[in-house]
């Protein structure tokens, strides 16, 4: 038996006991019940839940200054994606979402410069809440779809950064390019040196990327200084999981610099260290077969097939009249300053080549509209078998994209999608290659105020694991609505609403069909009598997934 030597301990123990009991009573009666991160409860377990009226909330803000483009706003989110001004011709469009990276090109740019997944009718699906991203798309890595994007420091004509991937739960991973690159003229010291132009996944679990390095070179053969400086275009193949470089290639080592279509000096450089000569400007890479790579050079106005094994040029297709190894291109098939070259249906006897033909650059613009081209290429190359034009897709009104751009020629139903890069327009054409068959077109800014390096259309299914749904209440007189969204959640079918009472727990209120990015739900007037707090739960495949924040009103 334990005894106490001092009677003073007795009242102390009594006080401690009372305090402990008070804590237990407070915990059970007054603390809000912990909300589980997920649950496997089936919504069919609540068949008697009333159906609450719900709609897709839409609000567009038009700035008083008409030089700024309208944008969308939401109750539950700070995201303000640009408004899509859409035209259609009623023809069938491909399934999928639109992927863009709108960035400001001046003071009258977008309200926010953030990567977006948008629906075809201009509603938000997902906003990546980070800046400095380009080439945002869906790619398959070892059999699974991922969101992929470059993120880093964009400079004029190139950039320094890393390649980021996210799975369908929006769990992020990154791949770095750790090489020695001269960045003295930019006065920066990045941690990864990958450029923003290309990030093409291969079946082997690697990614093909571009990089740029400023180095010395004798430019006397092109009218520049003997002790000149050039921007060397570099190509790297990187293991996605380890960031190990497994292949590299240098334009300076394999390309005759004197054949560049960019003069020295030009508005893009004069061959000095401060303004080096960007003679090649590599902007797209695609693996073709086991030992070949198709690359695009903006400043050669040409596409090259190179050998992985040797790095040598196998053939050149020049966009100008001479045609390179393939004979002269017809005038209507010639291209300049192109982007996003891709080979399709490759066999030993030929393939189809698609590209976005800018035909314009700063200092050389305004004569020919930007467009897409599809060419039929015969192999092996022969001067007697010039490429044949399958089709060109031109805008209904001339657009002069001096930089950037993409042509996704293989949409699910055969349609083609053009992103005009520097010009904030995306166009989906029908499968026939007819420029008049514009199935869908969206403008998301005024010319030369906002750009998107590339634009894509792809299927995507996502269910966030890193953040919950967002819920707010709003009361207007006798009307009350709950607004709920879940950034990036594409498969939510409905929202279950619960009242959260102190010391009681959760009481079901009703269920509402999910609509678009943000669902507006009408709240029954019977709930107005006293202060209340509610939460929303996302329902997917008849399962409740994740609880929102708590929203209260008095």
GUTOR-613981 format. One line per field, with one value per residue (C-alpha): residue number from 1; z, x, y; residue in three letters. Coordinates in pm, 1 decimal. Example, Ala and Ser with C-alpha at 12.3 -4.5 7.8 and 13.67 -1.06 7.14 Angstrom:
nr: (1,2)
z: (780.0,714.0)
x: (1230.0,1367.0)
y: (-450.0,-106.0)
rest: (ALA,SER)
***
This chain:
nr: (1,2,3,4,5,6,7,8,9,10,11,12,13,14,15,16,17,18,19,20,21,22,23,24,25,26,27,28,29,30,31,32,33,34,35,36,37,38,39,40,41,42,43,44,45,46,47,48,49,50,51,52,53,54,55,56,57,58,59,60,61,62,63,64,65,66,67,68,69,70,71,72,73,74,75,76,77,78,79,80,81,82,83,84,85,86,87,88,89,90,91,92,93,94,95,96,97,98,99,100,101,102,103,104,105,106,107,108,109,110,111,112,113,114,115,116,117,118,119,120,121,122,123,124,125,126,127,128,129,130,131,132,133,134,135,136,137,138,139,140,141,142,143,144,145,146,147,148,149,150,151,152,153,154,155,156,157,158,159,160,161,162,163,164,165,166,167,168,169,170,171,172,173,174,175,176,177,178,179,180,181,182,183,184,185,186,187,188,189,190,191,192,193,194,195,196,197,198,199,200,201,202,203,204,205,206,207,208,209,210,211,212,213,214,215,216,217,218,219,220,221,222,223,224,225,226,227,228,229,230,231,232,233,234,235,236,237,238,239,240,241,242,243,244,245,246,247,248,249,250,251,252,253,254,255,256,257,258,259,260,261,262,263,264,265,266,267,268,269,270,271,272,273,274,275,276,277,278,279,280,281,282,283,284,285,286,287,288,289,290,291,292,293,294,295,296,297,298,299,300,301,302,303,304,305,306,307,308,309,310,311,312,313,314,315,316,317,318,319,320,321,322,323,324,325,326,327,328,329,330,331,332,333,334,335,336,337,338,339,340,341,342,343,344,345,346,347,348,349,350,351,352,353,354,355,356,357,358,359,360,361,362,363,364,365,366,367,368,369,370,371,372,373,374,375,376,377,378,379,380,381,382,383,384,385,386,387,388,389,390,391,392,393,394,395,396,397,398,399,400,401,402,403,404,405,406,407,408,409,410,411,412,413,414,415,416,417,418,419,420,421,422,423,424,425,426,427,428,429,430,431,432,433,434,435,436,437,438,439,440,441,442,443,444,445,446,447,448,449,450,451,452,453,454,455,456,457,458,459,460,461,462,463,464,465,466,467,468,469,470,471,472,473,474,475,476,477,478,479,480,481,482,483,484,485,486,487,488,489,490,491,492,493,494,495,496,497,498,499,500,501,502,503,504,505,506,507,508,509,510,511,512,513,514,515,516,517,518,519,520,521,522,523,524,525,526,527,528,529,530,531,532,533,534,535,536,537,538,539,540,541,542,543,544,545,546,547,548,549,550,551,552,553,554)
z: (0.0,-85.8,175.3,153.9,395.9,350.5,367.2,118.8,-169.2,-118.2,-245.6,-529.9,-649.0,-623.4,-836.6,-1097.4,-1111.6,-1165.2,-1438.0,-1620.3,-1607.1,-1740.8,-2033.4,-2118.6,-2099.9,-2325.8,-2576.2,-2611.0,-2604.3,-2774.0,-3006.6,-3376.3,-3496.3,-3698.8,-4068.7,-4231.8,-4533.8,-4729.3,-4686.4,-4871.4,-4783.0,-5074.9,-5155.1,-5219.9,-4841.7,-4831.3,-5082.1,-4892.8,-4909.1,-5077.8,-5414.1,-5388.9,-5702.7,-5848.4,-6147.8,-6295.7,-6162.4,-6438.4,-6399.6,-6650.0,-6557.5,-6838.3,-6738.3,-6799.3,-6992.2,-7311.9,-7382.4,-7107.7,-7193.2,-6998.2,-6744.0,-6534.3,-6156.7,-5900.7,-5546.8,-5408.7,-5585.5,-5658.0,-6011.6,-6292.1,-6625.8,-6944.1,-7101.2,-7417.9,-7704.7,-7895.4,-8247.4,-8395.9,-8722.7,-8571.6,-8695.7,-8468.5,-8245.4,-8077.6,-7716.9,-7458.6,-7263.8,-7379.4,-7230.7,-7248.1,-7062.6,-7107.6,-7033.5,-7049.8,-7331.2,-7195.8,-6958.1,-7098.7,-7056.6,-6881.8,-6531.9,-6423.6,-6600.8,-6486.3,-6675.1,-6741.2,-6833.3,-6981.3,-7121.8,-7479.4,-7356.6,-7163.7,-6807.5,-6583.3,-6502.7,-6337.4,-6270.2,-6180.6,-5918.4,-6010.3,-6255.9,-6518.4,-6683.6,-7055.7,-7283.5,-7058.6,-7188.7,-7121.3,-7198.8,-7134.8,-6916.3,-6886.8,-6975.3,-6746.6,-6830.5,-6664.5,-6678.3,-6793.3,-6812.9,-6812.8,-6519.5,-6481.1,-6578.0,-6929.9,-7115.5,-7466.0,-7700.6,-7444.3,-7074.0,-6781.4,-6572.3,-6492.1,-6629.2,-6398.1,-6405.4,-6208.0,-6186.6,-6175.9,-5806.0,-5885.0,-5701.7,-5837.6,-5948.4,-6136.0,-6370.4,-6382.4,-6640.0,-6456.7,-6711.2,-6745.5,-6942.3,-6983.2,-6840.8,-6777.5,-7012.2,-6819.9,-6477.4,-6329.9,-6164.8,-6218.1,-6057.5,-6379.6,-6738.1,-6938.6,-7203.8,-7246.6,-7615.0,-7611.1,-7362.0,-7558.5,-7370.3,-7533.3,-7496.6,-7305.0,-7009.5,-7110.7,-7213.4,-7502.3,-7414.2,-7551.3,-7394.2,-7505.8,-7437.6,-7523.2,-7647.3,-7862.9,-8238.0,-8549.1,-8729.4,-9014.2,-9262.5,-9200.2,-9176.6,-8800.7,-8577.5,-8573.9,-8196.4,-8203.2,-7975.0,-8070.1,-7900.9,-7948.4,-7962.3,-7749.8,-7737.5,-7438.3,-7359.6,-6986.2,-6771.0,-6613.5,-6279.0,-6220.3,-6424.8,-6577.4,-6923.8,-7158.6,-7489.9,-7606.7,-7936.1,-8036.8,-8345.7,-8353.2,-8384.8,-8673.1,-8866.3,-9115.6,-8955.5,-9288.4,-9407.9,-9138.1,-9264.9,-8982.5,-9084.2,-8873.9,-8743.2,-8701.8,-8452.3,-8269.0,-8221.3,-8358.6,-8251.1,-7938.3,-7593.6,-7489.7,-7809.4,-7931.8,-8272.2,-8236.8,-8568.3,-8524.8,-8258.5,-8196.5,-8102.3,-8144.3,-8117.0,-8192.1,-8174.4,-8500.9,-8486.6,-8273.7,-8410.1,-8552.7,-8423.1,-8614.8,-8514.4,-8617.9,-8658.6,-8660.5,-8798.7,-9073.1,-9169.8,-9191.7,-9041.7,-9002.0,-8942.0,-8737.3,-8635.1,-8265.0,-8318.5,-8492.3,-8448.2,-8821.4,-9038.6,-9241.5,-9444.8,-9446.1,-9553.6,-9610.6,-9608.0,-9867.3,-10242.4,-10262.6,-10044.9,-9910.6,-9990.6,-10124.2,-10415.7,-10430.3,-10236.5,-10430.8,-10323.7,-10136.2,-9936.1,-9829.3,-9460.9,-9244.4,-8873.1,-8801.5,-8474.5,-8353.7,-8639.3,-8612.0,-8830.1,-8874.7,-9018.3,-9072.4,-9300.1,-9496.8,-9803.2,-9647.6,-9386.0,-9330.3,-9178.1,-8984.0,-8855.5,-8748.3,-9011.0,-8838.5,-9160.7,-8947.7,-8688.0,-8522.2,-8796.5,-9074.9,-9037.6,-9189.2,-9544.0,-9510.6,-9250.2,-8998.4,-9059.1,-9041.8,-9314.9,-9374.6,-9627.6,-9783.3,-9774.5,-9985.1,-9866.9,-9937.5,-10016.7,-10383.3,-10575.0,-10820.3,-10556.1,-10383.8,-10091.0,-10183.6,-10005.0,-9839.1,-9693.2,-9532.4,-9263.3,-9270.2,-9041.8,-9180.7,-9102.6,-9135.3,-8810.0,-8786.9,-8509.4,-8485.5,-8226.2,-8070.8,-8197.1,-8233.1,-8462.5,-8304.8,-8618.4,-8459.0,-8245.7,-8153.8,-8440.8,-8704.8,-8645.3,-8607.5,-8340.5,-8402.5,-8127.8,-8266.1,-7999.1,-7973.7,-8095.4,-7833.7,-8067.6,-8073.1,-8372.5,-8430.6,-8795.7,-8939.3,-9063.7,-9435.4,-9426.5,-9542.3,-9403.8,-9420.7,-9191.0,-8859.2,-8612.0,-8302.1,-8233.2,-7911.2,-7858.0,-7507.0,-7543.7,-7771.1,-8027.3,-7891.4,-7530.5,-7422.7,-7562.9,-7503.4,-7620.0,-7732.9,-7711.5,-7679.9,-7661.4,-7463.0,-7241.4,-6872.0,-6550.8,-6219.3,-5852.1,-5626.8,-5329.1,-5215.6,-5147.9,-5049.0,-5210.5,-5138.8,-5003.6,-4934.5,-4826.3,-4971.3,-4856.6,-5054.5,-4875.2,-4847.4,-5090.3,-4975.3,-5186.1,-5124.3,-5381.3,-5404.5,-5630.2,-5632.4,-5849.7,-6095.1,-6000.3,-6330.4,-6215.3,-5937.2,-6001.3,-5708.8,-5379.2,-5049.5,-4797.8,-4421.1,-4126.8,-3875.5,-3518.8,-3216.9,-2994.4,-3228.1,-3551.0,-3909.2,-4013.6,-4377.8,-4554.0,-4914.5,-5235.9,-5549.0,-5899.2,-5975.3,-6260.6,-6411.7,-6211.7,-5949.6,-5848.5,-5701.9,-5466.6,-5336.6,-4959.6,-4810.0,-4626.3,-4326.6,-4242.1,-4196.6,-3848.7,-3656.3,-3717.5,-3895.0,-4036.5,-4336.2,-4528.1,-4874.1,-4970.3,-5325.1,-5463.4,-5737.4,-5861.0,-5581.9,-5317.7,-5091.3,-5129.5,-4951.3,-4719.1,-4794.1,-4545.6,-4305.6,-4406.6,-4144.3,-4140.4,-3862.1)
x: (0.0,126.3,108.7,192.4,424.9,273.8,-98.0,-47.6,-34.8,-398.7,-561.1,-307.4,-407.7,-775.1,-714.0,-520.3,-797.8,-1065.0,-855.6,-806.2,-1178.8,-1256.0,-1021.1,-1193.3,-1537.6,-1422.3,-1271.0,-1585.5,-1837.8,-1678.5,-1399.3,-1491.3,-1476.4,-1167.4,-1246.3,-1099.3,-878.0,-1074.4,-1353.7,-1492.8,-1854.3,-2086.8,-2321.7,-2585.7,-2593.7,-2787.2,-3068.7,-3302.6,-3072.0,-3258.1,-3131.4,-3017.3,-3038.2,-2694.5,-2540.5,-2200.2,-2094.2,-1972.1,-1854.6,-1651.7,-1482.7,-1435.9,-1181.2,-1275.4,-950.8,-1034.8,-666.9,-684.4,-851.2,-1156.7,-1099.7,-1299.5,-1335.1,-1455.7,-1593.0,-1372.6,-1044.5,-805.0,-744.7,-841.5,-795.3,-843.3,-1187.3,-1204.1,-1372.9,-1494.1,-1626.0,-1736.3,-1882.7,-2083.7,-1850.7,-1729.3,-1435.7,-1195.8,-1242.8,-1007.9,-905.9,-701.1,-351.4,-191.6,64.6,-47.8,231.9,241.8,435.0,386.2,186.1,-150.7,-99.9,-321.1,-452.5,-246.5,39.7,-21.7,-45.7,-403.6,-616.2,-940.8,-1257.7,-1363.4,-1626.2,-1368.5,-1418.1,-1121.4,-1024.0,-686.8,-455.6,-93.9,-28.2,336.4,501.7,769.9,622.5,609.5,541.2,254.2,104.1,12.0,273.8,291.4,578.5,617.1,253.7,97.6,-22.1,154.7,131.2,468.9,612.5,934.7,981.0,1258.5,1400.5,1296.9,1537.0,1512.2,1499.3,1587.3,1580.9,1733.7,1526.2,1406.8,1146.0,851.8,604.7,284.8,81.5,-297.9,-288.0,-79.9,222.6,524.6,865.4,1143.1,1429.9,1741.2,2010.4,2338.7,2596.7,2844.4,2686.8,2812.7,2547.1,2770.0,2583.5,2258.3,2421.7,2237.1,2338.7,2058.7,2057.6,1947.3,2031.6,1748.3,1597.2,1220.3,1187.3,1153.9,1086.7,985.8,940.4,1076.4,948.7,1268.8,1177.4,1404.1,1329.3,1486.0,1555.7,1727.8,1993.2,2188.8,2552.0,2742.7,3094.1,3371.2,3393.0,3555.1,3271.9,3476.0,3313.8,2974.6,3094.0,3140.6,3444.9,3731.0,3711.8,3336.4,3074.7,2793.2,2498.4,2549.1,2228.7,2263.4,2050.1,2041.3,1867.6,1812.9,1698.4,1375.7,1422.2,1792.0,1855.4,2155.3,2255.8,2261.8,2314.8,2425.9,2466.2,2600.6,2499.4,2839.4,3008.7,2792.4,2640.9,2807.1,2760.0,2790.3,2452.6,2250.0,1973.7,2045.0,2288.4,2564.5,2496.2,2118.5,1865.5,1920.7,2296.6,2628.6,2867.6,2999.1,2985.3,2705.4,2507.2,2620.7,2525.5,2237.4,2313.6,2103.6,1830.8,1714.5,1344.4,1205.7,1325.8,1148.8,1285.2,1234.3,1304.1,1591.7,1879.0,1742.7,1628.6,1422.2,1520.0,1405.5,1637.1,1458.0,1751.6,1834.9,1466.5,1523.7,1455.3,1734.4,1741.4,2048.3,2204.4,2214.0,2516.6,2740.0,2564.7,2599.4,2327.7,2149.4,1949.3,1831.3,1492.1,1530.2,1218.5,1350.1,1343.1,1646.3,1489.2,1813.7,1855.2,1500.1,1496.8,1315.3,994.9,707.2,649.0,326.8,510.2,808.3,850.3,1062.8,1144.0,928.2,845.9,720.6,827.8,686.5,711.0,405.2,357.0,728.6,835.4,1149.9,991.8,864.4,659.9,437.4,594.9,391.5,519.1,408.8,534.8,590.9,727.5,798.1,1047.4,1132.8,1275.9,1132.8,756.6,423.0,442.5,317.3,72.6,177.2,15.5,68.9,203.7,174.1,422.6,458.7,828.6,974.0,1276.3,1559.3,1610.5,1631.7,1650.7,1409.9,1138.4,1063.4,818.9,452.4,212.8,-70.0,-227.7,-168.6,-395.0,-415.9,-610.8,-918.4,-739.9,-361.8,-173.1,197.9,351.2,711.6,791.6,669.1,378.1,265.2,73.0,-84.5,-178.3,-304.0,-609.4,-829.5,-1077.9,-825.4,-862.8,-559.7,-490.0,-281.2,-140.2,-14.0,249.1,306.3,-50.3,-310.3,-523.5,-590.4,-764.2,-898.8,-941.7,-1137.1,-960.3,-976.5,-699.9,-937.8,-846.5,-1213.1,-1318.2,-1250.3,-1433.4,-1336.5,-1129.8,-1053.1,-882.1,-752.6,-588.7,-503.9,-228.1,125.9,13.9,-1.9,147.1,145.7,461.6,261.3,-103.4,-226.6,-551.8,-552.6,-759.3,-677.1,-814.9,-700.0,-793.4,-577.7,-404.1,-222.5,-512.8,-882.1,-1191.9,-1265.3,-1603.5,-1754.7,-2096.2,-2261.5,-2590.0,-2788.7,-3107.1,-3319.1,-3102.1,-2806.7,-2565.4,-2265.9,-1985.7,-1747.1,-1454.8,-1161.9,-876.9,-777.4,-1047.1,-1194.0,-1410.7,-1628.1,-1990.6,-2164.1,-2114.2,-2259.6,-2324.5,-2312.8,-2381.8,-2098.7,-2217.9,-1995.6,-2003.2,-2239.4,-2057.6,-2183.1,-2546.9,-2637.9,-2807.1,-2831.4,-2653.7,-2592.9,-2477.0,-2128.6,-2103.6,-1777.5,-1491.9,-1711.6,-2055.6,-2310.6,-2553.0,-2877.2,-2909.5,-3255.9,-3413.7,-3478.4,-3108.6,-3121.2,-3276.7,-2949.1,-2573.6,-2446.8,-2129.5,-2120.6,-1868.6,-1880.0,-1754.4,-1654.5,-1826.8,-1658.3,-1766.8,-2027.8,-1758.3,-1699.0,-1340.2,-1224.2,-1376.3,-1362.2,-1284.1,-1559.6,-1770.9,-1985.2,-2249.8,-2424.0)
y: (0.0,345.5,616.8,985.2,1148.1,1491.6,1556.7,1846.1,1591.9,1493.2,1815.8,1825.5,1478.1,1566.7,1877.6,1676.2,1416.0,1679.9,1845.5,1514.1,1438.3,1786.1,1727.9,1399.0,1558.2,1847.2,1605.0,1392.1,1674.7,1972.2,1873.5,1851.4,1489.6,1413.1,1395.1,1085.5,1138.7,881.9,634.7,336.4,406.2,357.1,643.3,379.1,336.1,666.7,608.8,841.3,1143.2,1428.3,1545.6,1906.5,2126.3,2198.0,2373.8,2451.9,2791.4,3023.7,3381.4,3581.4,3908.9,4160.5,4427.7,4790.3,4828.3,4639.3,4576.4,4312.3,3982.0,3854.7,3579.5,3335.8,3345.9,3093.9,3110.5,2831.7,2903.7,3189.7,3059.3,3296.7,3116.0,3317.6,3313.7,3103.7,3288.3,2982.1,2928.2,2595.2,2468.4,2183.1,1909.5,1631.2,1718.1,1478.4,1375.1,1517.7,1824.9,2124.1,2168.3,2514.1,2725.7,3088.1,3334.1,3711.5,3876.4,4227.0,4439.7,4331.0,3958.1,3701.6,3761.8,3458.8,3278.1,2921.2,2588.0,2481.8,2183.8,2315.2,2162.6,2225.9,2471.6,2672.5,2548.8,2478.4,2119.2,2165.8,2457.5,2381.5,2645.5,2707.1,2943.9,2889.9,2579.2,2495.3,2198.4,2077.4,1753.6,1390.5,1126.3,752.9,634.9,257.8,201.3,464.3,817.9,1109.5,1484.6,1616.0,1965.2,2162.4,2398.6,2649.2,2986.7,3092.2,3319.3,3466.8,3166.5,2898.5,2819.4,2630.6,2394.6,2045.1,1806.5,1737.9,1448.0,1389.4,1070.6,1055.2,1143.7,1455.1,1315.2,1499.4,1369.2,1547.5,1464.3,1682.5,1750.2,1794.2,1912.9,2195.6,2481.5,2836.7,3071.0,3372.5,3603.2,3541.1,3588.1,3290.3,2963.4,2708.7,2363.9,2189.9,2285.8,2135.1,2362.9,2411.3,2314.6,1934.9,1654.5,1345.0,1017.5,700.7,342.3,261.4,484.0,769.9,1125.7,1319.0,1682.5,1991.4,2212.3,2518.8,2603.6,2922.1,2846.6,2993.6,2930.4,3078.5,3259.2,3403.6,3160.5,3324.3,3683.6,3689.0,3735.9,3484.4,3465.1,3440.6,3293.9,3055.9,2892.1,2519.5,2313.4,1999.6,1686.0,1452.4,1125.9,1089.6,798.1,925.1,748.1,820.8,1140.2,960.5,1084.5,783.7,968.2,1311.1,1496.5,1836.8,2033.0,2202.0,1860.5,1733.5,2027.0,2262.7,2602.8,2786.9,2653.6,2826.8,3054.3,3300.2,3572.0,3727.4,3981.0,3971.5,4097.1,3766.5,3801.4,3921.4,3645.2,3814.7,3655.2,3887.2,3818.0,3474.7,3334.2,3083.6,2913.8,2595.4,2635.3,2279.0,2279.1,1925.9,1565.3,1238.5,883.3,692.5,320.3,194.2,401.0,724.8,1061.6,1317.4,1670.1,2018.2,2317.3,2652.1,2849.8,2600.6,2589.9,2215.9,1875.3,1620.6,1247.0,1160.3,831.0,753.1,531.3,783.4,1116.9,1173.9,1324.4,1054.0,1303.8,1663.7,1797.8,2169.5,2384.1,2624.1,2571.2,2342.4,2071.7,1924.0,1553.2,1522.9,1762.6,2095.8,2145.8,2304.8,2666.8,2585.9,2317.8,2524.7,2606.4,2836.3,2869.2,2563.2,2383.9,2045.6,1814.9,1462.7,1150.6,926.7,576.3,522.7,234.9,160.0,322.1,644.5,828.6,1130.9,1441.0,1696.8,2029.0,2373.9,2617.8,2951.8,3104.6,3412.3,3529.6,3859.5,4077.8,3860.6,3857.7,3952.9,3816.1,3455.6,3325.4,3063.7,2723.2,2348.0,2121.5,1746.9,1603.8,1259.8,1164.6,881.7,681.3,650.6,1020.4,1109.8,1435.3,1274.9,1216.2,1546.5,1547.4,1557.9,1791.8,1600.6,1911.7,2248.2,2391.9,2769.6,3005.0,3178.9,3506.1,3538.3,3482.6,3559.0,3349.4,3466.6,3202.0,2876.5,2666.7,2305.0,2072.9,1764.9,1573.6,1253.2,1331.5,1036.0,1087.4,1195.2,1568.6,1795.9,2058.6,2369.8,2587.3,2916.5,2972.6,3345.8,3406.5,3295.2,3084.8,2709.0,2550.6,2200.1,2103.9,1813.0,1496.6,1578.6,1840.4,2114.2,2457.1,2558.2,2274.1,2446.4,2224.8,2425.2,2734.5,2919.5,3251.7,3322.4,3664.0,3952.0,3900.2,3923.9,3978.5,3613.4,3293.6,2919.4,2743.5,2440.9,2332.5,1975.6,1784.4,1460.8,1238.3,1258.4,1111.7,1249.6,1217.3,1438.7,1281.6,1595.2,1834.6,1813.7,1963.4,2328.7,2445.9,2789.1,2915.1,3221.5,3375.9,3631.5,3731.2,3418.2,3223.0,3020.4,2819.5,2600.9,2608.4,2316.1,2227.2,1986.0,2106.1,1831.8,1579.6,1463.1,1171.8,1319.5,1223.5,1389.1,1569.1,1449.6,1728.0,1681.4,1906.2,1902.7,1961.9,2013.7,1709.6,1522.0,1443.5,1439.4,1446.2,1388.3,1682.2,1569.2,1484.7,1692.0,1608.6,1744.5,1995.0,2118.9,2262.8,2428.2,2304.1,2546.6,2366.6,2515.2,2474.0,2401.7,2697.1,2468.9,2494.5,2871.6,2871.0,2855.7,2873.5,2564.5,2415.0,2182.1,1976.2,1819.3,1474.9,1381.1,1071.2,871.1,526.9,523.2,567.1,864.6,977.1,1289.5,1549.0,1918.7,2191.0,2295.3,2596.5,2772.0,3043.2,3231.9)
rest: (UNK,UNK,UNK,UNK,UNK,UNK,UNK,UNK,UNK,UNK,UNK,UNK,UNK,UNK,UNK,UNK,UNK,UNK,UNK,UNK,UNK,UNK,UNK,UNK,UNK,UNK,UNK,UNK,UNK,UNK,UNK,UNK,UNK,UNK,UNK,UNK,UNK,UNK,UNK,UNK,UNK,UNK,UNK,UNK,UNK,UNK,UNK,UNK,UNK,UNK,UNK,UNK,UNK,UNK,UNK,UNK,UNK,UNK,UNK,UNK,UNK,UNK,UNK,UNK,UNK,UNK,UNK,UNK,UNK,UNK,UNK,UNK,UNK,UNK,UNK,UNK,UNK,UNK,UNK,UNK,UNK,UNK,UNK,UNK,UNK,UNK,UNK,UNK,UNK,UNK,UNK,UNK,UNK,UNK,UNK,UNK,UNK,UNK,UNK,UNK,UNK,UNK,UNK,UNK,UNK,UNK,UNK,UNK,UNK,UNK,UNK,UNK,UNK,UNK,UNK,UNK,UNK,UNK,UNK,UNK,UNK,UNK,UNK,UNK,UNK,UNK,UNK,UNK,UNK,UNK,UNK,UNK,UNK,UNK,UNK,UNK,UNK,UNK,UNK,UNK,UNK,UNK,UNK,UNK,UNK,UNK,UNK,UNK,UNK,UNK,UNK,UNK,UNK,UNK,UNK,UNK,UNK,UNK,UNK,UNK,UNK,UNK,UNK,UNK,UNK,UNK,UNK,UNK,UNK,UNK,UNK,UNK,UNK,UNK,UNK,UNK,UNK,UNK,UNK,UNK,UNK,UNK,UNK,UNK,UNK,UNK,UNK,UNK,UNK,UNK,UNK,UNK,UNK,UNK,UNK,UNK,UNK,UNK,UNK,UNK,UNK,UNK,UNK,UNK,UNK,UNK,UNK,UNK,UNK,UNK,UNK,UNK,UNK,UNK,UNK,UNK,UNK,UNK,UNK,UNK,UNK,UNK,UNK,UNK,UNK,UNK,UNK,UNK,UNK,UNK,UNK,UNK,UNK,UNK,UNK,UNK,UNK,UNK,UNK,UNK,UNK,UNK,UNK,UNK,UNK,UNK,UNK,UNK,UNK,UNK,UNK,UNK,UNK,UNK,UNK,UNK,UNK,UNK,UNK,UNK,UNK,UNK,UNK,UNK,UNK,UNK,UNK,UNK,UNK,UNK,UNK,UNK,UNK,UNK,UNK,UNK,UNK,UNK,UNK,UNK,UNK,UNK,UNK,UNK,UNK,UNK,UNK,UNK,UNK,UNK,UNK,UNK,UNK,UNK,UNK,UNK,UNK,UNK,UNK,UNK,UNK,UNK,UNK,UNK,UNK,UNK,UNK,UNK,UNK,UNK,UNK,UNK,UNK,UNK,UNK,UNK,UNK,UNK,UNK,UNK,UNK,UNK,UNK,UNK,UNK,UNK,UNK,UNK,UNK,UNK,UNK,UNK,UNK,UNK,UNK,UNK,UNK,UNK,UNK,UNK,UNK,UNK,UNK,UNK,UNK,UNK,UNK,UNK,UNK,UNK,UNK,UNK,UNK,UNK,UNK,UNK,UNK,UNK,UNK,UNK,UNK,UNK,UNK,UNK,UNK,UNK,UNK,UNK,UNK,UNK,UNK,UNK,UNK,UNK,UNK,UNK,UNK,UNK,UNK,UNK,UNK,UNK,UNK,UNK,UNK,UNK,UNK,UNK,UNK,UNK,UNK,UNK,UNK,UNK,UNK,UNK,UNK,UNK,UNK,UNK,UNK,UNK,UNK,UNK,UNK,UNK,UNK,UNK,UNK,UNK,UNK,UNK,UNK,UNK,UNK,UNK,UNK,UNK,UNK,UNK,UNK,UNK,UNK,UNK,UNK,UNK,UNK,UNK,UNK,UNK,UNK,UNK,UNK,UNK,UNK,UNK,UNK,UNK,UNK,UNK,UNK,UNK,UNK,UNK,UNK,UNK,UNK,UNK,UNK,UNK,UNK,UNK,UNK,UNK,UNK,UNK,UNK,UNK,UNK,UNK,UNK,UNK,UNK,UNK,UNK,UNK,UNK,UNK,UNK,UNK,UNK,UNK,UNK,UNK,UNK,UNK,UNK,UNK,UNK,UNK,UNK,UNK,UNK,UNK,UNK,UNK,UNK,UNK,UNK,UNK,UNK,UNK,UNK,UNK,UNK,UNK,UNK,UNK,UNK,UNK,UNK,UNK,UNK,UNK,UNK,UNK,UNK,UNK,UNK,UNK,UNK,UNK,UNK,UNK,UNK,UNK,UNK,UNK,UNK,UNK,UNK,UNK,UNK,UNK,UNK,UNK,UNK,UNK,UNK,UNK,UNK,UNK,UNK,UNK,UNK,UNK,UNK,UNK,UNK,UNK,UNK,UNK,UNK,UNK,UNK,UNK,UNK,UNK,UNK,UNK,UNK,UNK,UNK,UNK)
***
